[in-house]
Amino acid sequence: MNEQRVALKEETLDPADWDKFRELGHRMVDDMIDYLRTVRDRPVWQPIPEEVAASFREPLPDSPESIEQVYEDFRERILPYPTGNIHPRFWGWVMGNGTATAMMAEMLAAGMNLNQGGGAQSGGLVERQVVDWCKEMLGFPREASGILVSGGSMANLTGLTVARNSQAGFNIRKEGLCGSKLLRVYASTEVHSSVTKAVELLGLGQKGLCLIPVGEDFTIDIPALRTAIQEDRARGVRPLCVVGCAGTVNTGAIDPLDTLADICSEEKIWFHVDGAFGALAFLAPELRSLLKGMERADSLAFDMHKWMYLSYEVGCTLVRDPEAHRLAFTLTPDYLEHTTRGIAGSDLWFSDYGVQLTRGFRALKVWMSLKEHGIDTFGRLILQNVEQARYCEWLVKEEKDLELIVPASLNIVCFRYKGLLTDPAALDALNKELLLRLHESGVAAPSYTVVNGKYALRTCITNHRSKREDFELFVKEVLRIGRELEKESLR
Ligand SMILES: Cc1ncc(COP(=O)(O)O)c(C=O)c1O
């Protein structure tokens, strides 16, 4: 026995020298705080050099390297080449900046490394409180349930799973979809692709998503929706759910949510709202009326890593009927039985309300940020972004060489360089190249979309670091590159 003990060499992943590790840890914190503080001095984005990209093909490490060396590697090859969304002039897709507090909260959460699936631990209480705060800040009833998820896509999938299971008319968890009649979800043609993906993943197929046309303001055509539901019923299709868009990804349009809620209640179908970023406009009292009816949703999906600026990843699904929510996901084998005492002794099992069993402590950054800033600060920042969108729109309208493609709605401005060009294909080509040169210049980063058949520079402002002067520089740079390209096209 003693001989065996001597022979056994036990290992751990803990640092061999904690003091040295502490020194490095402090340096990492200092470096990242400096990195955030100086973000404005750097280009928004820069391409990854060939040799750096190629260096990521190194073989699987089989022997150790010092953590100091690994960190240097991170500083040289990884840190300088991000997407750019922490920068004050990043307005592409729908990306938040992250915050200094959320960054530190991520470290604290990783240090605790608790498992948010369930059990008697403080993280569950934090998440329950965060979900309660979410209900309160978005006008949802106290009795509703909710869960933090990775983002809008998972939030939509979670809400639509509850919708499908509770509206199918049979025990879908038991029977599956085989042999059932066509079940259908309705949403406008502007709905986000994550809803299409969710409908596909739920086994309803693309045929299970009925896309309803939009009007000139990009909101769902209500008479067309009513007709589609009636026609489907007449041919034996079972309508499951209407998805309302609270802020479409292309233009920020908000469907008439109150009317959608009326239709769903008349038709006895589920009302889900995809409010990935737009739902958060509710935090600004000046914008709240735009979202009238959202509080009547059966399920609501939104993202705190978008218009609450928190670091990735954190989204949320709220469900009005907690039992329907639980029934869609709960599954308790012997090895996960919930006890009344000990580590499993809790009624807080988030794994009963979502796809994941093991879950990280994303609630901590939300909890710390809400406490640090207070909800009114977020409301003011959201309003600030909407006002910046109006300012950007005004700057665009002032320039005869620019064309506003749709009036700014919420926080999104879509426009393009026009100059003296008239040919639609030439305009699309010029603006595509303009966007690439703008990204490569590192000055500003909008993204792109196609609206009414026109390729547009799309500026979506979910950025707590932007200032008015940033939009002035942006418009100036678009004009400079646009004119340069127009001249090139005439040569
Ligand atoms: C309206 C809308 N819904 C859903 C999503 C998906 O969210 P996520 O990227 O967090 O999964 C997005 C993303 O931009 C969105 O704009």
PDBQT file of the ligand as one rigid body, heavy atoms in Angstrom, charges set to zero:
ROOT
HETATM    1  C1  LIG A 501     -34.833  40.660 -34.707  1.00  0.00    +0.000 C 
HETATM    2  C2  LIG A 501     -33.819  39.625 -34.346  1.00  0.00    +0.000 A 
HETATM    3  N1  LIG A 501     -34.226  38.443 -33.848  1.00  0.00    +0.000 NA
HETATM    4  C3  LIG A 501     -33.349  37.477 -33.501  1.00  0.00    +0.000 A 
HETATM    5  C4  LIG A 501     -32.000  37.667 -33.637  1.00  0.00    +0.000 A 
HETATM    6  C5  LIG A 501     -31.043  36.555 -33.264  1.00  0.00    +0.000 C 
HETATM    7  O1  LIG A 501     -30.344  36.909 -32.093  1.00  0.00    +0.000 OA
HETATM    8  P1  LIG A 501     -28.939  36.247 -31.728  1.00  0.00    +0.000 P 
HETATM    9  O2  LIG A 501     -27.989  36.716 -32.784  1.00  0.00    +0.000 OA
HETATM   10  O3  LIG A 501     -28.624  36.817 -30.379  1.00  0.00    +0.000 OA
HETATM   11  O4  LIG A 501     -29.096  34.784 -31.705  1.00  0.00    +0.000 OA
HETATM   12  C6  LIG A 501     -31.526  38.887 -34.164  1.00  0.00    +0.000 A 
HETATM   13  C7  LIG A 501     -30.094  39.109 -34.350  1.00  0.00    +0.000 C 
HETATM   14  O5  LIG A 501     -29.667  40.131 -34.821  1.00  0.00    +0.000 OA
HETATM   15  C8  LIG A 501     -32.458  39.892 -34.499  1.00  0.00    +0.000 A 
HETATM   16  O6  LIG A 501     -32.071  41.075 -34.985  1.00  0.00    +0.000 OA
ENDROOT
TORSDOF 0
